Amino acid sequence: MSLSPISPALIFTDLDGSLLDHDCYSFEPVIPLLETLESKQVPVIPITSKTFAEVEQLRGRLNNHHPFIIENGAAIAIPKDYFLSMPEDCHKKSGFWVISNSRSRQHWNRLLEENTQDFIGEFETFTQIVSTIGIKGIQDITGLGFEQAQLSNQRDYSEPVHWLGSEHRKQEFINKLSAVGATLLQGGRFLSVGDKVDKGSALVQLTKHYQQQYSLSNIHTLAIGDSGNDINMLEVASSAIIIRSKTHPAPTLTRKSDLLTSNAYGPEGWAETVSMWLKNFQE
């Protein structure tokens, strides 16, 4: 799908706990607003710790035809022919142009194996869970159905860590892996071990492609998130929305302007605050 003309605004949204309910992954409260945004040609771009396979399936349910950013900025997937020309440094995958920003999942699993002997019993990775229990182990800690749990394990660039130890030891774990070249990001449920990528850098990267493709000098960007791995994008976007969470404190930002915080949780909070933003943006 090609956007022509494009609205001078892009919405970059986290999924779990923001667009999707933290517990049941429902997005029913946002459906009318998503339809409104599509009619106004404002792209809603998922930016998430989820995998390519997960988001590709979810886009169908959301009736979303726009690019998406996976594994906390590790890669950008652009539907084939969405832009007039394929950006440089892309590879083709399942009808998408994919820009990779990270080393492979295998690299991070080797690094974990070689550097975490002092933390045995204090964490478990998705790879370890699947090798000992199977996909059911991921279902148990995520609440996902079997198919969705399988998709969540189809990672290309990062390894999720389910932390079992204390907060003090978690920080030691983070420091140990950071010292050998990993970046650890805390999401709503898991630590993500991967490359030095983040949602903010990927937001800027994809926005530049929109500007180049449509010869736009400026595009207003809105970032929406609820947890620590969203901080970078919430800081760099033109405007930001923090979605309240039932499970963890709101991320702390340095920015004070062009910032909204929802009263409601999850998708109800998403609909509440994006409606406010859209009203202000149109005025």
N, C-alpha and C positions, 0 to 999 in steps of 0.2 A: 504494500500500500504506500503510495506517495502522498505527502501532504503538500498541497499547493492551492492557495497560499497557506502558510503556517501562522498560527497565532504567535504573537511576540512573547509567549510565556511557556515554560515547561514546568511540569510538576514531577518531582522525584520523590517517590514514596517508599519507605520501609514497608514490609509486609506484616510479619508476625507481631501482634500487639498494636499495630497501627491500622493499616487497611484491613487486616484480618484479625478476628477475635483471637486472643491469646490461647484460649482453652479449646474452642471448637472450630477455629479457622473460618468462621462464617464471615461473609462480607455483605450480607443482605442490606444493612442500613445505608450502604454507600451506593447502591445500584442506581437510584434516580440521579444522584449527583454525577456519577461516572457518565451516564447518558448525556447529561447537560454539558459536561466538559467536552465530550466527543463531538457534540453538535456545534460547539464553539471552537473546535479544532485546537483545543489545548491538550497536548499529549500528556498522558499519565504514564510515567516511566518507573516500573518497579526497580528498586535498588536494594539489594537484600543479601543476606548470607546464604540464601537458598541456592540450589544447583540449577544448571541449565535445564535439566529434565523437569524439575519441579515447576520452574517458572513457565516453561514452554506449555505445559499442561494447564497451568492456572490461567494463562492468557486466554485460552479458549473459553474457559468458564466466565472470565471477566469481559469477554468480547473486546479484548485489547489487541491492537495491531501495531504497537509501537516498540521501539527498542527496549531492552532491559539490561540491567547490570547485576552480575551474579557474584557470589562468594566474596562479598564485602569489597567489590571493586576490582577483583582479579581478572574479570573479563567483561567486555561489552558485546552484546549480541544485537545486531541490526538486521531486521528482515531484508532478505534479498530484494533489491530494486526499490527499497524504501527511499533512499537517496538517489539522485541522478547518476552518481558514480560511486563505485566502491572505494571507501577510504583506504589509504595505504596501510600496509602491515596487517591486513585481514587474512584470515583463512576461512574457507567455506565449510559449513557444518549444518546439515539438515535444513537447508533453505535459508540459512542466515549467513551474514558476514560477521565474523567474530574477531575482535581485537583482544589478544591475550596480554595481560600485564604481569603475569606471575609465573614462577616455576611450578613444577607439577606436584600433585598430592604425594606421589611416591617420594619425592625429595624431602617433604616435611615429615613423612612417616619414618624415613631413615634417620633424620635428625632427632626425632622424638626417641627412637629406640636407642640411639647412641648417647643421649644426654639426660635421661630421666631415671637412672637406676636408683637414685636417692629418694624417688617419689613413688615407688611401687606400692600399689594399694590405695593411693590417694587420688587417682584419676583413672578414667577409662576413655579410650578413643572409640569412634565409630568402628574403625577397622578391628580393634580388639573385641568389641562387643559382637560384631557379626561373626568373627572367627570362632567365638566360644559359644554364643547363644543363638546366633542367626539374626535375621531381620526382626524377629520378635523382640529382641533386646532393644532395638531402636524404637519399636512401637511402645514399649513399656515406659520409656523415659520421655517420649514426645507426645504420646496420645494419638499418633497418626495411625491410619489404617495401613494394612499390609502394603498395598500398592504405593501409597504416598511415602511410607518409610523406605521402600526400595528406591524411589526416586531421590529421596534425601541423601541416600548413600552413594549416589552416582556423582561423586565430586571429582573435579579435575584439578583444582588448584589449592586446596586447603584440607585440613583435618579437624573436625570438631572434637573437642575435649569435654567430657562430662566430669566436672571437678567434684571430688568426694571429701576432700580434706578441709582444713581450716582456712580462714581468710588469710591468716599470716603465712601459712605454707603456700597458699596459692600465689601470693606475691613473690615468694622465693622461687617458685616454679616459673613464673613469668620472667623474672630477672635472669634465671639460668638459661632459658631458651632465647631470650632477647640477646644475651651475650654471644650466642653462636649464630646470630643472623635471622632469627624468626621474629615475626610480628604477631603478637597475641591481642585479639580484640574480644571484649566481653559483649556478647549479645544478650538477648532476653533469657536464654537457657544455657548456652554453651560458650566456652572459650573457643575461638577459632584460631588455629595455628597456620600461618601462611606467610606470604611475602610482604614486603613493605608497600602495601597498597591500602587504600582506604576509600570510603564512599565519596568523600569530598573531592579527591583527585579525579575519580572517575566521572563525577558530576561535571567538573570543569572540562574534562577531556571530551565528553559527549556533547556538551553545550557548544564547544568550539566547532565540532563537525556540523551541527545545525547552522551555526553562523556562516560557515564556509559554503555549505550547500545552498543556502537561501540568501546569501549576500546580505546578512543582517548584522549591523554594527553592534546591536545590543539585544539581548534576550533576558527577560525577567525570569529568574529561577526560584521556585518554591521547593524547599526540602521539608520532608515530614518524617519524624521518627520518634522513638520512645526510649532508646537505650544507649549505652556507652558507645557502641560501634556506629552510631549515627552522628556523633558529635562533630566530626570533621565536615560532613556535608551540611549540617545545621549551621555551622559557622560561616561557610563560604557562599551559601546561596544568597540571592537577593533578599528573600524573606524566608522565615523558618516557622515551623509549627512543631511544638512538643505535644505528643499524645500521652495523657496520663495513663499509668499502668497500675494494675492491681497487685503486681508481683514485685516491683522494684521501684526505687526512687527515680524521679525524672533526671535526665542528664543535666549537668551544670554547664552553662554556656557563658562565654565572656561577652557575647553580644547582648545588647539591651534593646535595640531598635528593630523594627520590622519583625517582631517576634510575638507569636500567640501561643498560649498553652490551653489545652482543652479542659473543660470541666468534666465531660464524660470520658469513659474509657474506650480504647480500641476503636472499632469502626464507627461507633456512635460519636466519639470525639473527633474522628476524621471528618465525618459529614458536618458536624457542628462548626469546626474551625475553617475547613476549606470553603464552606458556604460564606463565612465572614470574609475570608481573603478574596474570594471571587467578587463579592459585592464591592469591596474597596478597590480591587483591580480595575473593575469596569467603570468606576466613577471618574 
